[in-house]
Amino acid sequence: MRGASVGSGRLLEIGCGDGHLLEHSKGLFGRSVGVEPTQRNAQSAADRGLTVHQMLMGRDAVVQGGPFEYFCSFHVLEHVTQVCSVLQGIAKALTADGVGIVEVPSTEAAIEHKRFGDFMPDHLNYFTESTLRSALEWNGFVVDRIYRDWGGEHLVAYVRKRSSLSKLNYIAERQSKLNELVATVNARGAPFAVWGVSHHLLPYIPTLSGIIGLLAVDGSPSKIGKFIPSTGMSVKPIAALTDFPHCYIALTAPRFQDEILADLGRMYKSIVEDVPLSVCLGFSVFECRTASVTPV
């Protein structure tokens, strides 16, 4: 690994099993540490004097003994339930110039040889060269080299830590903003509605359903009366807004924003964008007040 001098640097192995690789690496690194979720394997490694932490790797994991200059993960990612979280946790445990190696089975080999036996219950994820590269690049790494080895049966990737750990950080940031929006709206006490029950809205609904009295409206007859997944809410017609002379309305069907704004203009006397709420949601949110309400 990067030509390390004997006995220098710290190595982290993810999914070290009973520690056989850690044992063979003695003397090559200043410190070798393993992470292993199964009690039996972790205990076996500890009984042989190896430093192994029984734990699951994830974005919030803290591995004692770090940060690490080197890491390795051999045939682990195909078994984990949350690939992104595991990779982000590894990246977080490394030094700024950390490097490592990842190996997984090659799905290309299974397809090329028409081996249905390669698809098994304990393999939760299947990687091709392109999908393994994407997973690594999106979760904290630069891929220096990726290729098929062992007669094409395995995928091997040599990586280094990127300066920005994850291109997916915006998801956590958006979730934080959504929580802020829910708290703000509930504190204000005014009704809040989403106009447009589209695929854009569905990932937000589990959080937005925390808004007291949340109303979802749509102009499509095929959606009205249907229940929104993961909630007990049904979609109401636009006319349901006439019950609210003062409310906040989020435009969650972005392709139809101009049409929705025109409809709001006919329904409400005052329509003012609430910029802080819009920033929190990622969709435009308007505070609407009316002197006369005309159903669309």
C-alpha positions, 0 to 999 in steps of 0.5 A: 500500500503506497510503499509504506516503510516497514512498521509505519502507519496505521491499518484499518481492516473492515470485516476482518473476520477472525483476524488472519490478515491482521496477523499476517500484517504484523510488522508492516504497520505501526498499528493494525486494527480490525472492525468485525460485527460478529462476536465469535470472529471478534473474540477469536481475533482478540484471543490471538492478541489482535486489536479488533472492535466488535461493531458495525461500520457506518457513517457515525461509527468511531473506531478507536486507534485512528485516524488511519493512513491505510484501510482494506476491505475484502468481500464485505460490501456485498454483505452490508445493508447500507453501502453508502453509510459503510463507505462514508464511515471508512472515509471518516476514519482515515487521515486526509491522505488515507488510501486503501483497497476494496475487493468484491465479487464481480457481477460481470463474471456471474452474468458472463458465465450464466452462473445463477449460483452466484446470486445468494441470500447473504449477498445483498449487493452486486457490483459491476466495475461501473457501480463499484466506482460510483459507490466509492466516488459518491461516498468519500473516495477517488478511484485511482485504479479499478480492475477485475482480478482472479481470472475476472472473478473479483473486482479490485479498486485502489482508492484514496480519500477525497477532500469532501467525504461525500457527494451525498452530504446534501441529503443529511443537510436537507433532512436537517432543514426539513426538521427545521421547517416542521418545527417552524410551521408548527410553532406558527400555528397556521395551516400548511399545504402542499400543492402537487402530490408528485414523485418530487414530494414523496421522499419528503412526506415522512418528515412533512407529515409531522406538520400538524394538520398538513394538507395535500392537494392536487388538481389531478382527478386520478389522485384525489381521494388516494392515500399517500404512501407511508402516511394516513393522508389522502389527497384533497381537491384544490377546493379544500384550500377555501377553508383556509383564508390564511395558510402556507402553500408549498408548490411541490409540482415544479413543472407546473409552478407557473400554472399553480401560481396563476391559480393561487392568484385567482384564489388569494388576494396576497401571495408572498414567498416565505424565503426561509421556508422555501430554502428549508424545503427546496420548493417555493413556499408562499404565505397566502391571505385572502379577502375572497376565495374562489375555488379553481 
